[in-house]
Amino acid sequence: MSRSPSLPERPHRNIDPDLPDDERVEALRGHYAELVDVNEQLENQLDQTTERREDLRERVDRVERENETLKSSSLYIASVEDVVGDGEVVVKQHGNNQEVLTEVSPRIAERVEAGDRVAVNDSFAIQTILETETDARAQAMEITERPEVGYEDIGGIDEQVREVREAVEQPLVEPERFEEVGIDPPSGVLLHGPPGTGKTMLAKAVANQTDATFIKMAGSELVRKFIGEGSRLVRDLFELAREREPAIIFIDEIDAVATTRTESKTSGDAEVQRTMMQLLSEMDGFEARGEIRIIAATNRFDMLDRAILRPGRFDRLIEVPEPNRDGREQILEIHTRGMNIADGVDFADLADETDGYSGAEIESLATEAGMFAIRNERDEVHHEDFVDAFDKIEADDSSDVISSAGYFYQ
Ligand SMILES: Nc1ncnc2c1ncn2[C@@H]1O[C@H](COP(=O)(O)OP(=O)(O)OP(=O)(O)O)[C@@H](O)[C@H]1O
C-alpha cells in the first residue's frame, strides 16, 4: 500500500525588526511567496488524497459487491483432486462426479491442497476452502442423548401421543410383538399440522421414553447453500443413527426436500431431487424392525411429494392440530406448573379466550404473564397479568400479519 505524501516543510523566517523598512518589506514579500508556494503544495496533496480516497471507496464497493454475489448465489461443493501448478487444480464436483481443470484465484492459491473440500461457482472457480466435513455434519444435526421432554409435558393431543407411541415406541420396545403377528411396523411417521403444536416435543418424548438418541435435522439444512452436500448429509444422518442405536431420526420441515416436482430444471431443483432420492433410498433399504425409527414433520402437508408417503416410507400420517379449548387449558396448566400462580387465576376462562392459539403461543402467554407480575413487583402471578399478557400478544400480532397462527398451514 502506498504511503501518504509527507507534508512540505513549514517556511520559517526570522525578520530582524531593526532592518530598514524597505529591506523588511522585501523579506516579508519573500516569506509571503514561500507561504503561497507551500499552500499550493498542500492543495496538490489534498487533491491527491481526495483522489486516493475515491479509489479506495470504489475498491470497498467492489469488494462489497463481490461479497454479496458470493453470499447470494449458490455454490457447488467439490474436492480438490490434484494441484497441477501455475495456479491450476483439478476438482471433482460432488453429486455428479464431474472432473474439471480450473484456475485458483491468487488469493487462496497458496492454501489449496489436494483433498480439500472447496466451494466452486458456476464456472468452477474456487470461491472458498471449506471446513472439515465433521464440522458441517455437526452444524446440520442436533444430537441429544436423552431429551428431557416427557409425555406428561404435552397437552391437548392425547390421541396423537397414543398413535406415536404405537407406531414408534412399541416397535422399539416390543419388536417381538410385531414378529409374532407377522407384520412390519410403520416405516416412518409423518407428523403434520400448524407450527408450534408439539410435533418436535412428541418426537423428543418418544426418544426419552425409549432411551434412544434423538437426532434432529432440519430439511432446510439439507438444501441450504452447498450443492452436492444434501445427499451426503442424508447418508451421514443414517450412518450416525446406526452408530448410536437405538435412535430416533427426526427430520423437521421435510417439505424442504420433498415438495411436489416442478417443471423447472434449475440446478437447485435437481439438487433437492437428489437429496430426496437419497432419503428415500436410505428408507427403502432400512430394516423395519430395527432399532432406528424415523419421524418427519411438516406444516406444509399440501405441498408434499406423494412419493414419500408410499408404503415402506412415511406410511403413518398423524395430524397434530391446534389445541381445542380443553387442550389449551391443559397446556396452560403444564406451562404454569413451575410458576407461582395466585388462587384467582381462572384457566378455564383463559382457555376460552385463546381460541386459535398454538401450544407455543400459550407457552409465551404464560411467560409474558410472569413478566407482568415482575413488572408489578409481585412474586405471584394474578389473573390480570394473564389478561395484560393476552392484550399485549394480540396487539403485537395485529401489527404483524405474517405471524398469525397457522398462516402457512392449509
Ligand atoms: N401440545 C403442547 N403441549 C405443551 N406445550 C406445547 C405444545 N405444543 C407446543 N408447545 C410448546 O411450544 C414449544 C414448541 O413446540 P414444538 O417445537 O414441539 O412445535 P412444532 O409443532 O414442532 O413446531 P414447528 O412446526 O414450528 O417446528 C414447545 O417447546 C412447548 O413449550
The ligand as an SDF file (V2000), in Angstrom:
LIG
                    3D

 31 33  0  0  0  0  0  0  0  0999 V2000
  -49.1990  -29.6380   22.8780 N   0  0  0  0  0  0  0  0  0  0  0  0
  -48.3320  -28.9390   23.6020 C   0  0  0  0  0  0  0  0  0  0  0  0
  -48.2390  -29.0970   24.9300 N   0  0  0  0  0  0  0  0  0  0  0  0
  -47.3540  -28.3760   25.6520 C   0  0  0  0  0  0  0  0  0  0  0  0
  -46.5060  -27.4810   25.1330 N   0  0  0  0  0  0  0  0  0  0  0  0
  -46.5370  -27.2870   23.8120 C   0  0  0  0  0  0  0  0  0  0  0  0
  -47.4460  -28.0000   22.9690 C   0  0  0  0  0  0  0  0  0  0  0  0
  -47.2430  -27.6060   21.7010 N   0  0  0  0  0  0  0  0  0  0  0  0
  -46.2670  -26.7000   21.7310 C   0  0  0  0  0  0  0  0  0  0  0  0
  -45.8270  -26.4940   22.9870 N   0  0  0  0  0  0  0  0  0  0  0  0
  -44.7570  -25.5570   23.4080 C   0  0  0  0  0  0  0  0  0  0  0  0
  -44.2720  -24.9240   22.2410 O   0  0  0  0  0  0  0  0  0  0  0  0
  -42.9050  -25.2100   22.0110 C   0  0  0  0  0  0  0  0  0  0  0  0
  -42.7020  -25.5030   20.5360 C   0  0  0  0  0  0  0  0  0  0  0  0
  -43.3420  -26.6960   20.2090 O   0  0  0  0  0  0  0  0  0  0  0  0
  -42.7720  -27.7050   19.1290 P   0  0  0  0  0  0  0  0  0  0  0  0
  -41.3770  -27.3060   18.7570 O   0  0  0  0  0  0  0  0  0  0  0  0
  -42.9640  -29.0980   19.5820 O   0  0  0  0  0  0  0  0  0  0  0  0
  -43.7390  -27.3680   17.9330 O   0  0  0  0  0  0  0  0  0  0  0  0
  -43.7140  -27.9230   16.4520 P   0  0  0  0  0  0  0  0  0  0  0  0
  -45.0830  -28.4230   16.1790 O   0  0  0  0  0  0  0  0  0  0  0  0
  -42.5850  -28.8720   16.2660 O   0  0  0  0  0  0  0  0  0  0  0  0
  -43.4970  -26.5690   15.6590 O   0  0  0  0  0  0  0  0  0  0  0  0
  -42.8240  -26.3040   14.2290 P   0  0  0  0  0  0  0  0  0  0  0  0
  -43.7460  -26.8710   13.2170 O   0  0  0  0  0  0  0  0  0  0  0  0
  -42.7980  -24.7990   14.2140 O   0  0  0  0  0  0  0  0  0  0  0  0
  -41.4740  -26.9380   14.2690 O   0  0  0  0  0  0  0  0  0  0  0  0
  -42.5990  -26.3970   22.8840 C   0  0  0  0  0  0  0  0  0  0  0  0
  -41.2650  -26.3600   23.3640 O   0  0  0  0  0  0  0  0  0  0  0  0
  -43.5880  -26.2750   24.0200 C   0  0  0  0  0  0  0  0  0  0  0  0
  -43.0630  -25.4770   25.0390 O   0  0  0  0  0  0  0  0  0  0  0  0
  1  2  1  0
  2  3  1  0
  2  7  2  0
  3  4  2  0
  4  5  1  0
  5  6  2  0
  6  7  1  0
  6 10  1  0
  7  8  1  0
  8  9  2  0
  9 10  1  0
 10 11  1  0
 11 12  1  0
 11 30  1  0
 12 13  1  0
 13 14  1  0
 13 28  1  0
 14 15  1  0
 15 16  1  0
 16 17  2  0
 16 18  1  0
 16 19  1  0
 19 20  1  0
 20 21  2  0
 20 22  1  0
 20 23  1  0
 23 24  1  0
 24 25  2  0
 24 26  1  0
 24 27  1  0
 28 29  1  0
 28 30  1  0
 30 31  1  0
M  END
$$$$
